[in-house]
Amino acid sequence: MKKLELWKILQIGIKLSSNENDSSLVTAILDATMELTNSDMGVLYAIKGENCEYTQTMTGVALHGAKDRQFFSGSAVLPKICLEAARSGRQINIPKCTDKIAAEIMFSHQQIAENTIHSMLITPMKDEKGEIQGIIQLMNAREDDGTLIPFSNESSKYIYSLGCLGAAHLENQNYNREITRLLESIVQVLSTAIDARSPYNANHTINMARYAGNFLQWLRENKAPVSFTPNEEKEFLMAVWLHDIGKLVTPVEVMDKATRLATAEKNIRERFERIELLTENRYLKGEITGEEYVQVKKDLNEAMEMVNRINEAGYVLPEDLSDQILQYAERTYIEKDGRRNRWFTDEEIEALTIRKGTLTSGERSIMQGHVVMTEKLLSQMHFSRAYRHVTGWAVNHHEYLDGTGYPKKLTAKDLTFPMRLLTVLDIFDALTAKDRPYKQPLSTEKALVILEEMADAGKIDGEVLSLFARSKAWL
């Protein structure tokens, strides 16, 4: 082997290793084989499946001197001569093509129809397991001076070796795609199952994945000032799907808490009925006057009415309701055994005085703990280098630029663009979601106003928000 040819083959190996998708790999293989043989035309069939006759998924056609390669996808019948090489696993070297073979090739590829086919070399691309990953079809070898010649035995060996090398790369790409699809499908199934634990959170992750996909597409198409590489896009979407995985262990009764009292409302109602009966019993025994008995009944009715109003109040509790319920906080009654108990427990008073939302401080801590659990779970997963940012991006979607987020109180210097974007997506969906039990959904316009106020307050990134608003990724 000449030193120049050896050097070319080494360079070809490097090129093949650097191609990360089928089309660029097909281009590299075609360029390499045509260069080594100085041939006019080349076709590469990337074959997937067991039946070579109907499994063509990508074809690259190269013409001598052309800068562009044409690619086609879909199921098609291989030319008979190529099918024979695929089934036998052997090279076919045709020094002089017959009119019949030439006509068949021209019929399969109209791009070749304007050219005369003289010689042909067809090489099966075998991987390490002996399986055919593709077929290389080269036509019209030439001397350096342009004279048409048959493909030499030496060049056939080079092309066979390159075919095997290319097959290994195609197989690796197929394997990597299958592993990636498996990982993505597992993640999506797991995320969907987590959301499905709560009917009030069933569409959250799906919505965010849709926003993220639309936004990334908009960035690509509009030459935005920021961009994601193709691999970063996959990482970000993976982070979106996994950002709430910690909710897997969050108690459903906390996630589904639709009112401030939840099941405690029933306890209060039953206790008030008992208090009324005990008070009536004391009146009948002469321990209290009729006026006192009537007053207690009146106070119980007023307190229960207040409880109902608070429990059914919207996301924000009016301050007057919060103050009014406190006047009953220390009211007591006497049990049959003489013990004196309060009308309301401390936990019930805390729930009845929640200013925003439906969760007490303890329940909110449990809910916020899903982020900590997300990091704990993701840290136990082995992500490949291609997904090395997923954990960091996923677990920081509740952090704010001013350090008031949770759980780590990170600040702007700690939060990258993908983290800031995920935060915007999460808040936007929380504001506009139609399946939250504790509040009515906001319109897109109102949600964007609230997000702008948060940006003005230094909590979220105004540039990220502006790009998101311009993208209309929610449509």
Summary of the structure (lengths in Angstrom):
residues: 475
radius of gyration: 35.4
end to end distance: 60.6
largest distance: 125.9
contacts: 1454
relative contact order: 0.08
helix: 57%
strand: 11%
